[in-house]
Amino acid sequence: MDIQKLQRAVIDALEDVKAQDIKVFNTTHLTSLFDRVVIASGTSNRQTRALASSVADCGRALDLTGITVEGEDTGEWVVVDLGDIVVHVMQPAIRQYYNLEEIWGDKPVRVKLLPGSGSPVHAAERAGDTDEA
């Protein structure tokens, strides 16, 4: 599946469950394991689990195989591995503490988000990556 289409589907799945502060990063220059990292916040354990479930369901609807979900037991930080995209759904305090944006964030991808789900990432300001979804 085309990475932009998969990326858009993931963002839509997150927005359906009201994810906050969605960020997308191109990681092709950092690792060959996956092409994108998506980081989003949920306000409670219940919401982070629901967000992760929405993303995993989206992947299954797209006939992706090998989808794995880790961290559902606590719901503080849930990781959904869709192969080409890895999604981190975190509560704000955990997200701030681990600061994954510092690790993966040198090439943000510009995405269109629904109002209220966070401001768009402006890739043109960084590293010249202008992928859009």
N, C-alpha and C positions, 0 to 999 in steps of 0.2 A: 504494500500500500504506500502511496505517496506520503512523504513525511508531513507536508503541509496539511493534507486532509486528515491525517491521524492527529496531528497537533490540534487542529480545529475541533475535532470530535472530542478530544480530551478536555479542552477548554469549555466546550458546551456542556459536557457532563459535570464539570466542576461548577459552572454557573447555574446549572439546574438545581443544585443543592445549596446555592448561595455562598460559594467559597469567597474568601476575602483575600485581597492582595496577591492575585495570581501573577506569577513571573515565569517566563519561559527563557531558557538559555540554550544556545547552540553549543554542543560539546564535541563536535566531530574532530576538532583540533586537539582535544585533550585525551580522548579515549576512543578506541574502536568498538567498545562494548555497546554504546548507544549513541543516538544522535541529538537527543534533547533531554534536558532536565526541566521539569515543571515543579514549581514550589507554590503551594497555596496554604492558606490558613483557615482553620475552622474554630469556632468559638467554644466548643465543648467536646468531650470524648465522643458523645453521641454523633455530633455533626462530623467530626473527622472520620469516624467509621462510615457514616452515610456518604460522605464525599468519596472515600476510597471505593466503596461498593458501587457507586455510580460510575466511576472510571473503569473499574473491572468489568461491570456489566456492559459498558460501551465497547470495551475491547472484545468481549465475547460476541456482541452483536455484529462486530466487524470480522468475525471468524479468526481472530488472532489466537494463536496457540501458545502455551507455555506461560500464561499470565500467572504471576505470583503476587500475593499480598502478605505483607509482614507488619506486625505491630497492632493488629486489631484488638488484641487482648486488653491493652491499656487505653488505646485510642489517643494517646498524646502525640504520637508520631507514627503515621501509617505510610508505608511505602508500597506503591503499586508498580510492578515491573511489567511493561507491555512489550519488551524487546527493544524497539527503537526509541522508546520514550520511557523514562523513569519518573514517576510522580511522587513527590513528597508532600503529604498532607499533615500539617503540624498545628498545634496550638501556639498562639503568639509567643508565650514565654519560652517554649522549647525552641521555636524558630529563631528567636532573638539570641538565645544562648548558643546554639550550634552554628548559626550564621552561614548556612550553606551557600548563600549568594556570594560570599567571599571565595568559596572554593570553585564554584561552577560559573560564576557570574560575569566573566570578562567579555562574553559575547551574547548580550541580551538579544532576543528576537522580538521584533515589533509585532504585537497582536492587537486585534480589536476586541475590547471587552465590553460587556454590558455595563451601563451606569451602576455604580455602587460596588462593583467587584474589584476595584483597584484601578489605578491609573495605568495607561498603556506604557509598555517599555519602549523607549526610543532607541532603537538599535543604530540609527544613523549617527547618533552621537558617539557611539563606541565601535571601534574595530571595523566599520564599514559593512556589517552584516545586516542586510535589509530584507530578510525573509519575512513574509507576512502571512497571517492566517486569519 
